[in-house]
Amino acid sequence: MQKLNSLDTDLLRQFLRSCNAYRASMSLIEDNPTLSFFLLVTAIEAISGKIVKKTERLNFVEFTLRYMPEALKKEVGDEKLLSLLMNEAYNMRCAFTHGGTGLSIVSLPVDQSKRIYVKHYVDGKEVCSPSIKWFEIVVRSTLLSFLEQQSVLSAEKPKLAELAREEGIFYFKAAKPVQSGRIVTTEDLELDYK
């Protein structure tokens, strides 16, 4: 198993992107459930390709099933159904991304009735779609489970601090010499295209 602080910086960066996608999803869940659902799938996709390394769909499904807590798996009760739900979550993301199809109206009463999923028909084909609220719990729990399964090595230089510094550093060309220790303003920088 990989160690959290010994994870390469790219994997740690991807995990942080997963967390950002999850956070953004939560801010949209009431106002735009389709985009929220899309971002929930994206939250898993951002990290799953670094761990599983198969096709995008298999990365998503396998990562989710691997790191989903057992209590959530038992809640569904059937391994085949659980796999169908994860595949359908990915299908719903693809329908939005590639076809511009929004989340089915059927998902609203499913959430209101606090169900895990609903069986319905799309173009004559039986489909089991996960509820948004249940899927949100799956994504959050899966990401946390992944993180909990990593070991922390305190002897190594923390990479989270390194990534935080990267986020706060910008590179510009100085318009004129800048004295060390002095606050730099936009007047000191070459900002216009030349």
Residue pairs with C-beta under 8 A, 6 or more apart in sequence:
1 149
1 150
1 151
2 11
2 150
3 150
3 151
3 152
3 153
4 12
4 147
4 150
4 151
4 152
4 153
5 152
5 153
5 154
5 156
5 157
5 158
5 159
6 153
6 156
7 15
7 150
7 159
9 159
9 162
9 163
10 50
11 47
11 50
11 51
12 159
12 160
12 163
13 163
14 46
14 47
14 49
14 50
15 46
15 47
15 143
15 146
15 147
16 163
17 46
17 47
18 43
18 44
18 46
18 47
18 143
19 43
19 143
21 39
21 40
21 42
21 43
21 46
22 39
22 40
22 43
22 139
22 140
22 143
24 39
25 35
25 36
25 37
25 38
25 39
25 40
25 42
25 43
25 136
25 139
26 36
26 136
28 35
28 36
28 39
29 36
29 132
29 133
29 136
33 103
33 107
33 108
33 132
34 96
34 102
34 103
36 132
36 136
37 89
37 92
37 93
37 96
37 103
37 107
37 132
37 135
38 93
38 96
38 97
40 89
40 132
40 135
40 136
40 139
41 60
41 89
41 90
41 92
41 93
42 93
43 139
43 143
44 60
44 63
44 64
44 139
44 142
44 143
45 56
45 59
45 60
45 93
47 63
47 143
47 146
48 59
48 60
48 62
48 63
48 64
49 56
49 59
51 59
51 63
51 146
52 58
52 59
52 62
52 63
52 66
53 59
54 62
57 87
57 90
60 86
60 89
60 90
61 83
61 86
61 87
61 90
63 142
63 146
64 86
64 138
64 139
64 142
65 73
65 82
65 83
65 86
67 142
67 143
67 145
67 146
67 149
68 82
68 138
68 141
68 142
68 145
69 141
69 142
69 145
72 137
72 138
72 141
73 79
73 82
75 116
76 82
76 85
76 116
81 117
81 128
84 128
85 116
85 117
85 128
85 129
85 130
88 127
88 128
88 129
88 130
89 130
89 135
92 103
92 104
92 129
95 101
96 102
96 103
103 132
104 120
104 122
104 129
106 118
106 120
106 129
107 118
107 129
107 131
107 132
109 118
110 117
110 118
110 129
110 131
111 131
111 132
111 133
114 131
114 133
115 131
115 134
116 130
116 131
116 134
117 128
117 129
117 130
117 131
117 134
118 128
118 129
118 131
119 126
119 127
119 128
120 126
120 127
120 129
121 127
130 138
172 189
172 190
172 191
173 189
173 190
174 184
174 188
174 189
174 190
175 187
175 188
175 189
175 190
176 188
178 184
178 188
